[in-house]
Amino acid sequence: MNIKIQAVRFNADQKLIDLVARKVEKLKTYHDKIIQVDVFLKLDNVVHNIKDKIAEIRVTIPRHEFFVKASSKSFEESFENALLSISNQIKRKKEKLAA
């Protein structure tokens, strides 16, 4: 499983990158053939005072790709919401394949 973490429009601190990498590793428990995981952490509305933190996760498995986008006031919360959603997608897809 190849993991890429990209911070867009800001420099992510090592603590955030480590948290994301550690949590993404757990996706292996839902599907054993994950090829690639791309995580994009973005700052939105940079012009305004309110800066939304966006987390996007793309997971690639053979013959299928999952994508999720979540936003909130913190990267941790955005990432947790996106990870929960993509975990559910992966579980549903695996259940369909098993049925």
Long-range contacts (C-beta under 8 A, 24 or more apart in sequence): 1-25, 1-27, 1-28, 1-34, 1-35, 1-36, 1-37, 2-35, 2-36, 2-37, 3-36, 3-37, 3-39, 4-36, 4-37, 4-38, 4-39, 5-39, 5-41, 6-38, 6-39, 6-40, 6-41, 7-41, 7-42, 8-40, 8-41, 8-42, 8-43, 9-42, 9-43, 9-46, 10-41, 10-43, 12-41, 12-75, 16-41, 16-75, 16-76, 19-76, 19-79, 20-79, 23-79, 23-80, 23-83, 24-57, 24-83, 27-59, 27-83, 27-86, 27-87, 27-90, 30-87, 30-90, 30-91, 30-94, 31-61, 31-90, 31-93, 31-94, 33-61, 33-62, 34-59, 34-60, 34-61, 35-60, 35-61, 35-62, 36-60, 39-79, 41-75, 41-78, 41-79, 44-71, 53-77, 53-78, 54-78, 55-79, 55-81, 55-82, 56-82, 57-82, 57-83, 57-86, 59-86, 59-90, 61-90, 61-93, 64-93, 66-90, 66-93
